[in-house]
Amino acid sequence: MSVRENTFNALVLTNGNMTGNLESEVIDTSRVDSVVFYAKWTGSPVGTLKVQVSIDDINYVDLDDSPVAVTEAGDFMWNIVDTNYDKIKVVYVATSGSGTLNVQANVKAEVD
């Protein structure tokens, strides 16, 4: 009988400088059931945080309904339970301001 358990829990972006665009580490989702990203940022950044997915690790597209407007210090969590793609990452697109971004990922999968 298989059980669902955490297979990965780590920071995938550490102390990112939000004066420019940022990308988290890419997570392989080809054998997982769900991914949760928790983003926390400080300072006074202005921009957009979003999740991007890919089936070939070359061409990434925005995950529907994932963009989040960043206008001040804050945090946000994405709970992604449909992982029918192979790769996933968090992207920050800077507009102005400055701050520091950290992104934690938690991945769950069925294991025997």
C-alpha positions in Angstrom: 0.0 0.0 0.0 1.3 3.4 -0.9 1.2 6.4 1.4 1.3 10.1 0.6 4.3 11.9 2.2 6.6 14.8 1.9 9.4 14.1 -0.6 11.0 17.6 -0.7 10.8 20.6 1.6 13.4 23.3 1.1 14.1 26.9 0.3 14.2 27.2 -3.5 15.0 30.9 -3.5 17.0 32.4 -0.7 17.5 36.1 0.0 16.6 37.2 -3.6 17.3 40.8 -4.4 14.0 42.2 -5.6 15.5 45.2 -7.4 15.7 42.8 -10.4 13.9 39.8 -11.9 14.2 36.5 -10.0 13.6 32.8 -10.6 13.5 30.0 -8.0 15.2 26.7 -8.5 13.2 24.4 -10.8 11.4 21.5 -9.2 10.8 18.2 -11.1 7.1 17.4 -10.8 7.1 14.4 -13.1 6.5 12.0 -10.1 4.7 14.1 -7.6 1.1 14.8 -6.6 1.2 18.3 -5.3 3.5 21.3 -4.7 3.1 24.1 -2.2 5.2 27.3 -2.6 5.3 29.8 0.2 6.8 33.2 -0.7 7.7 35.9 1.9 9.2 39.2 1.0 10.4 42.3 2.9 11.1 45.9 2.0 9.1 47.9 -0.5 9.2 46.0 -3.8 6.8 46.5 -6.6 6.3 43.8 -9.2 4.6 40.5 -9.9 5.1 37.0 -8.4 3.9 34.0 -10.4 4.3 30.3 -10.9 5.6 29.0 -14.2 5.3 25.4 -15.6 6.9 23.5 -18.4 6.8 20.1 -20.1 10.3 20.3 -21.6 12.3 22.5 -19.2 12.9 25.0 -22.0 9.5 26.7 -22.6 7.8 28.0 -19.5 4.3 29.4 -19.3 2.5 31.1 -16.4 0.2 28.9 -14.4 -3.4 30.1 -14.7 -4.5 32.3 -11.8 -1.0 32.3 -10.2 0.2 36.0 -10.7 0.2 38.0 -7.5 0.7 41.8 -7.4 3.5 42.8 -5.0 3.2 46.4 -3.7 4.6 46.2 -0.2 6.1 43.6 2.2 4.0 40.5 2.5 3.6 36.8 1.8 1.6 34.4 -0.3 1.1 30.6 -0.7 0.2 28.6 -3.8 -1.2 25.1 -3.3 -0.9 23.3 -6.6 -2.6 19.9 -6.7 -2.7 19.4 -10.5 0.9 18.6 -11.5 0.5 17.2 -15.0 3.6 19.1 -16.2 7.3 18.1 -15.6 8.8 21.3 -14.2 7.7 24.2 -12.0 9.3 27.3 -10.6 8.4 30.7 -9.0 9.3 33.9 -10.9 9.4 37.5 -9.7 9.2 40.3 -12.3 10.4 43.5 -10.9 8.8 46.9 -11.6 10.4 49.2 -9.0 11.4 49.3 -5.3 13.6 47.0 -3.4 13.2 44.1 -1.0 14.3 40.5 -0.2 12.4 37.4 -1.3 12.5 33.9 0.1 10.5 31.0 -1.4 10.0 27.6 0.4 8.7 24.6 -1.5 6.9 21.5 -0.1 6.3 18.5 -2.4 4.1 15.5 -1.7 4.0 12.2 -3.6 2.6 8.7 -3.3 5.4 6.3 -2.1 5.4 2.6 -1.5 
